């Protein structure tokens, strides 16, 4: 058996797994899915941009709008932290309890 055969065999075994992972990542980072399911963000560092603050809640600024994955969300309301899993379609939750809606 030549030394290349195990390498080719290993690559052939890994290829389906690689393709499945790529498909999963592509589907779950699609902005259409984010609009359909909603987004939960626990730290503002994940946001691409933020507008000027329009207020403050629990020591955190409330931005008029935020951008995440190229989508602009406008501030809608404040909710309790424990309700963050109830974030609906077209919504973005940002700690400590802000709900933003996609334009």
N, C-alpha and C positions, 0 to 999 in steps of 0.2 A: 504494500500500500504506500503510495507516495505521500509526502507531507502536506500537500495541498488538499487532499480529500477531506480530512477532518475539518479544515477551515471552511470549505465549500458546504459541507454537510451542516455545520453549525450555523452558517449564514442562512441556509435554506430553512432551518428550524426556527430561526429568530425572525425571519421576514414576516410571517403572518402576525406575530405578536406586535412587531413594529408598526405594521399597517393598521391594526386595530387601535393601538394607542394614538396614532396620528389622527385617525377618524374621530375618536372620542374627544381629543383636545380641540379639533376643528369645530365639532358640533357644540361643545360646551363653552366656547369663547365667542360664539356668533352673537352679535348684538340683537338679532331677532329673538333668540332664546332669552336673552336678558329682559327684553321688553315683555315677553310672554310670561316669564316666571317671577320677575322681580329680583332685586339685588340687595344684599346685606353687606355693608362696609363697616368694619369696626375701627378703622383708623383713617383719618383724612389723607394720609400719605398716598393712599391708593387712587386718589382723585387726580385727574390731569390738570384741571383748572378750577378756580373758585372765583366768584364775583365778590364785590364788596359786601361786608357784613350788613345785615338789615336789623340785627338784634342780637340778643344773648340769652342763653338758657343754661342753667347749671354751670356757669363759668365758661361755656363753649360758645363761640360765635355761630350765628345762624347766617349762612350765606344765601343771597338771593337766588343764585343758581350755581350748580356744579356740573362738571363734565367728567364722565366716566366712559371709557371705551368709545370715545367719539360721540357719545350721546349727551345732550344737554338736558339736565333736570332742573326744574324750578321748585322752590320751597313750597310745600303744601300745608304741613301741620306737624305738631309734636305728639308723640305717643310714648307710652311706657316702654322701658327697655325689654320687659318680659314679652311684649307684643311684637318684637322684631321679626319673629318667624311668621307673622301674619301679613308680611309685606306682599302686596298683590301685583298683578300684571302692570307693567309700566311704572312701577315705583322703585325707589332706592331708599333704603334705610341707612342712616348714618348715626353712629353713637354720638351723643347720649340719648337720642330718641327722635331724630328729625326724619320726616318723610318728605322726599322730593318726588315729583312726577315728571315723566318725560314729556317734552314738548310735542 
